Amino acid sequence: MAAIYILSIFSMLRKGDDPGEEAVRLKTVLTAHIKTLIRKTAKKITNIGNDIKKYSLYEVHLKTGELLKYSLAKIKKGASSFSMQDWENGSTVEIVLKPELTPLENMEEYFKKGRKMKKGLAVSLERLKESEEEISEFKELLSKIDAADDIEFLKELKKKYRLELPDVGKVKRIRKTLGKIYYYKEHFFLVGRNEHENGDLFKFAGGGNDWWFHARDYHGSSVFLIAPEETPDFELLRFGALLAMIHSKGFSASEIDVVYTRKKFLKKASGAPGRFIYTGEKTLKIARYTDVKGFRYEKGSAGNRS
């Protein structure tokens, strides 16, 4: 049953057309760019939230200035702290002072900082509102891109964001010389068919930010995910791991571990063509029954070596 299932995966891999049409390429580039903008905006919102939390303490600084204002005559010059009673709740308050400043200068600094934080809070709240609106617009735009069948709309977005399409000519040159090529979600993977081709893919195909997959503890092919513009989602990583399993001696195991890392963290092992020493790796468990939809496989041989 398991063998039949794996064979069905191979048949699925051989179905589908080359997704290199302009509309698909435009959608791929635009989607990756908008997702990057969403991630950056989400990070900005987190930072703004931290600022709001910090600036919300402005009242504490203003009140400390008021407490010092009515106790200046009691504070000794050069003191690093001063204890006094809070007139609102009767508790004892320990106020930190800068010894190099006079009591008056310490008071003025608390007032100055409190006023600055109050202004910062107002600005941060406005920035938060704008950023949340931005992220909503980006998400709406993602839906429009996904549903778009008007190539002119996609071209206008490409022009607006000053984006470049992937160099298809370069992709085709890679296809003619090295590895099997598999498509998934408009990304493509290159798979070495022997140890020499594993080494050649490492040397000639893609760049340092590509992703490399290999079955742990089994001989097998190197699998390279070529230059996605964003961090791969789990489905994309799982597909890479599945390819590594299928093209390894662990093919018949019920479940194996697959390691993956950026290509820049690989180093060729001395005296062993197509084998690598790697760092910064993570591990995915992959099973024979893994179901990943959306396979595309380039028809015919993608290289000249057997």
Summary of the structure (lengths in Angstrom):
residues: 306
radius of gyration: 29.7
end to end distance: 29.2
largest distance: 91.7
contacts: 888
relative contact order: 0.14
helix: 51%
strand: 17%
